[in-house]
Amino acid sequence: MIVDCGGCSKRYRFDPAKLQGRESATLKCPNCKGAITVTAPTHPGDRTTRLAADADLLPTSAKVRGGDLVMPSARRISLAVLDGKDKGRIFNVDRPRVTIGRSDADITVDDTEVSRQHAVLELHGPRCVLKDLGSTNGTFINDQKITQCEIENHGEFRVGGTRLMLMLIDIEKDLEPLG
C-alpha cells in the first residue's frame, strides 16, 4: 500500500503485513521525521490507492472500429505480467471480453493501485481493443493515458503499478495428408 506523509507530502510503499494484525501503527517519516499513521485496510479489495500523478492526467481516446466480439481463429491469447506483484504470471484469455482489475474481474491482479474493475480487453477477431472502465488511476499504453485503444501483439500496457503484455500465439494446425 502507499502511505503519504502529511508534513512533507512524500509517498512511501508500506507492506500491511508489517502491522502483524494491529489495526494501525505510527511511523516516522524518513524525510521530515513527522508522524505517519498507517491504518490496516479492512479488506484488500475495499480501496484503490489513488496516484495523483496518474489519476489527474487527461486520457486520450483513439477511434476504434466496432464489431462483434469474437475470439480470433487459430490464435491463443494471453496476458503476461511484466512488472508488479504478479510479475511472471500469465493469464490465458478464453473469452472475447475479459475485465482486468483488483477484484470482481476475470483477470485479478494484486495491486492496490488497480481499481476493482479497471479495464477491459475486447477481441474482435484479429483486432484487440483495450478500454479503461473509469478507473481511479487510468490505463496507459506507452505512458499515454487512454480511454480506448487498439493494442497489437506484444503491445504493453499499464494498470496501476502492474505492466502487462498482450501475446497472440498462433496455434499449429494438424497436418493434413496429401492427395
C-alpha positions as CSV (number, residue, x, y, z in Angstrom):
1,M,0.0,0.0,0.0
2,I,1.1,3.6,-0.5
3,V,1.2,6.0,2.5
4,D,1.7,9.8,2.5
5,C,3.4,12.0,5.0
6,G,1.2,14.9,6.0
7,G,4.3,17.0,6.8
8,C,6.3,16.8,3.7
9,S,3.9,15.0,1.2
10,K,6.5,12.3,0.5
11,R,5.0,8.9,-0.5
12,Y,6.2,5.6,0.6
13,R,5.3,1.9,0.0
14,F,4.3,0.1,3.1
15,D,3.6,-3.6,3.4
16,P,0.4,-4.0,5.5
17,A,1.7,-7.4,6.7
18,K,4.1,-5.5,8.9
19,L,1.2,-4.4,11.0
20,Q,1.0,-8.0,12.2
21,G,-2.7,-7.9,12.9
22,R,-2.8,-4.5,14.5
23,E,-5.4,-2.0,13.2
24,S,-2.9,0.9,12.9
25,A,0.6,2.0,13.6
26,T,2.5,5.3,13.8
27,L,5.7,5.5,11.7
28,K,8.4,8.2,11.5
29,C,8.8,9.9,8.1
30,P,12.5,9.3,7.0
31,N,12.4,12.7,5.2
32,C,11.0,15.1,7.8
33,K,10.7,12.9,10.9
34,G,7.0,13.7,11.1
35,A,4.5,11.0,12.2
36,I,2.7,8.9,9.6
37,T,-0.3,6.9,10.8
38,V,-0.9,3.7,8.9
39,T,-4.3,2.0,9.1
40,A,-4.8,-1.6,8.1
41,P,-7.1,-2.0,5.1
42,T,-10.4,-3.6,6.2
43,H,-10.2,-5.8,3.1
44,P,-7.6,-5.8,0.3
45,G,-10.4,-5.2,-2.3
46,D,-12.1,-2.3,-0.5
47,R,-10.0,0.6,-1.6
48,T,-7.9,1.8,-4.6
49,T,-4.8,3.7,-3.8
50,R,-5.1,7.0,-5.7
51,L,-1.9,8.1,-7.5
52,A,-2.3,11.9,-8.2
53,A,0.3,11.7,-11.0
54,D,-1.7,9.2,-13.0
55,A,-5.3,10.0,-11.9
56,D,-5.0,13.7,-12.7
57,L,-3.8,13.1,-16.3
58,L,-6.4,13.6,-19.1
59,P,-6.9,10.5,-21.2
60,T,-6.8,10.3,-25.0
61,S,-9.2,8.2,-27.0
62,A,-8.4,6.6,-30.3
63,K,-11.1,5.9,-32.9
64,V,-11.7,2.2,-32.6
65,R,-13.8,0.3,-35.2
66,G,-16.7,-1.6,-33.7
67,G,-17.7,-5.1,-34.5
68,D,-18.8,-8.3,-33.0
69,L,-16.9,-9.7,-30.0
70,V,-15.3,-12.8,-31.5
71,M,-12.2,-14.9,-30.4
72,P,-9.6,-14.9,-33.2
73,S,-9.4,-18.1,-35.1
74,A,-6.2,-20.2,-34.8
75,R,-4.7,-18.0,-32.1
76,R,-4.3,-18.3,-28.4
77,I,-4.5,-15.0,-26.4
78,S,-2.5,-14.4,-23.1
79,L,-1.6,-11.5,-20.9
80,A,1.9,-11.7,-19.3
81,V,2.6,-9.6,-16.2
82,L,6.0,-7.9,-16.8
83,D,6.1,-5.7,-13.6
84,G,4.2,-5.6,-10.4
85,K,3.5,-8.1,-7.5
86,D,2.2,-10.7,-10.0
87,K,5.4,-10.4,-12.2
88,G,5.9,-13.7,-14.2
89,R,2.2,-14.7,-14.1
90,I,0.5,-15.5,-17.4
91,F,-3.3,-15.2,-17.8
92,N,-5.0,-17.1,-20.6
93,V,-7.8,-15.2,-22.3
94,D,-10.6,-17.6,-23.2
95,R,-13.4,-15.2,-23.9
96,P,-13.8,-12.3,-26.3
97,R,-14.3,-9.8,-23.5
98,V,-12.4,-10.0,-20.2
99,T,-12.2,-7.5,-17.4
100,I,-8.9,-6.7,-15.6
101,G,-9.0,-5.5,-12.0
102,R,-8.1,-5.9,-8.4
103,S,-11.3,-7.9,-7.5
104,D,-14.6,-8.9,-9.2
105,A,-12.8,-9.2,-12.5
106,D,-12.0,-12.0,-14.9
107,I,-8.2,-11.3,-14.6
108,T,-7.4,-10.3,-11.0
109,V,-4.0,-8.6,-10.2
110,D,-2.6,-8.0,-6.7
111,D,-2.2,-4.2,-6.9
112,T,-3.9,-1.6,-4.6
113,E,-3.4,1.0,-7.4
114,V,-5.7,-1.0,-9.7
115,S,-9.5,-0.4,-9.4
116,R,-11.8,-3.4,-8.7
117,Q,-12.8,-3.4,-12.4
118,H,-10.1,-1.3,-14.0
119,A,-10.0,-2.1,-17.8
120,V,-11.5,-4.5,-20.3
121,L,-9.8,-6.3,-23.2
122,E,-12.2,-6.9,-26.1
123,L,-11.4,-9.2,-29.0
124,H,-12.9,-8.5,-32.4
125,G,-11.5,-11.4,-34.4
126,P,-7.9,-10.3,-35.3
127,R,-8.2,-6.9,-33.5
128,C,-7.7,-6.4,-29.8
129,V,-9.1,-3.3,-28.1
130,L,-8.2,-2.1,-24.6
131,K,-10.7,0.1,-22.8
132,D,-10.4,1.9,-19.4
133,L,-13.5,1.4,-17.2
134,G,-13.4,4.7,-15.5
135,S,-10.6,3.6,-13.2
136,T,-9.2,5.7,-10.4
137,N,-5.6,5.8,-11.8
138,G,-6.2,5.2,-15.5
139,T,-5.0,2.8,-18.1
140,F,-1.7,3.5,-20.1
141,I,-0.2,2.4,-23.4
142,N,3.3,3.7,-23.9
143,D,2.9,6.1,-21.0
144,Q,-0.1,7.7,-22.6
145,K,-3.4,7.6,-20.6
146,I,-6.1,6.1,-22.8
147,T,-9.9,5.6,-22.7
148,Q,-9.8,3.1,-25.5
149,C,-7.1,2.0,-28.0
150,E,-6.3,-0.9,-30.3
151,I,-3.4,-2.9,-29.0
152,E,-1.1,-5.1,-31.1
153,N,0.7,-8.4,-30.5
154,H,3.4,-7.9,-27.8
155,G,1.9,-4.5,-27.0
156,E,2.5,-3.4,-23.4
157,F,0.1,-1.5,-21.2
158,R,-0.1,-0.5,-17.5
159,V,-2.9,-0.6,-15.0
160,G,-1.9,0.9,-11.6
161,G,1.7,-0.3,-10.9
162,T,1.2,-3.5,-13.0
163,R,2.6,-3.7,-16.5
164,L,1.2,-6.4,-18.9
165,M,2.0,-7.6,-22.4
166,L,-0.6,-8.9,-24.9
167,M,0.5,-12.1,-26.5
168,L,-1.2,-13.6,-29.6
169,I,0.2,-17.1,-30.3
170,D,-0.6,-18.9,-33.5
171,I,-2.0,-22.4,-32.9
172,E,-0.4,-25.0,-35.0
173,K,-2.9,-26.8,-37.2
174,D,-2.9,-30.6,-37.5
175,L,-1.1,-31.8,-40.7
176,E,-3.5,-32.9,-43.5
177,P,-2.5,-35.8,-45.7
178,L,-1.5,-35.0,-49.3
179,G,-3.5,-36.4,-52.2
